[in-house]
Amino acid sequence: MEKELLRKEYVFDEPNGRGNNKDGVDRWIQMLEKHLKSNNPYICSITQNVELLKRISPNFTIFKSEKSFFLVAFNALTININDDKNYLILSHEYGHALHNILLKDSMPDNYDKIIENAKEHCKDPEVNQRFSKLVRVICNREDSKDMVGRDPFSDIISAIYQASGFNTKDGDIMLPAYHNTKDYMDDQNNIDYKKVFREHIADFFALEANNCTEEISMLRDFFGEEFVNTLDYQFIKMNEVINVTKNYYSNNKAENTEETKFAI
Ligand SMILES: [Zn+2]
């Protein structure tokens, strides 16, 4: 990762236009430095080669803003520079950007079935007991303050059940981070699994990139190997795109050198 090159490629200063995004780009680079320490080798590699994003998607832009968000229509990552230092929200939004740029917003085959299997896995009485206990802990926000990856973890559960919380015999409980049911529905009010997957990949990226290993182990325990491995595999695919691009440009560079030699 070459910080100076990233600044050169992404920083703009246009007083009468888009303004100045320097602080936003610096914040993005700080987050990327954290991602370089990820235990996931594919996320490390994607981060080390982050300069290639501009080659793959030349109009990818960083903006400084009030809120961190990935705007699909503008291929832009807006960055709230006052966000907390955990980078989880920004990592989540950047995860959306990578899913769009590197995997073209694709969804794994049979994702609906994978979600059904994940729910089925969680119905096992022993697993369900551990799951219910944990859900109660995270829904009681005070008790789960020290759980760093709580919010992406909570949002993953929300997407699996397309719900913002659960009905229990003691009353309704709300998840600490969630999307609403309608966020996961299509126009005919059916579950749109593409919307479910989009949040899953962004949340799972945030957990993996920031080494929230405990939350990932719990996902494996509650929802099974298939669910977690499917999400994990997406980073292998993203890294393949990075490697192909890297090889393409290094081969082209070699050819260009040849051409220059002949020209001389
Ligand atoms: Zn999201």
Boltz pocket constraint, residues with backbone or C-beta under 6 A from the ligand:
constraints:
  - pocket:
      binder: B
      contacts: [[A, 92], [A, 96], [A, 198], [A, 199], [A, 202]]
      max_distance: 6.0
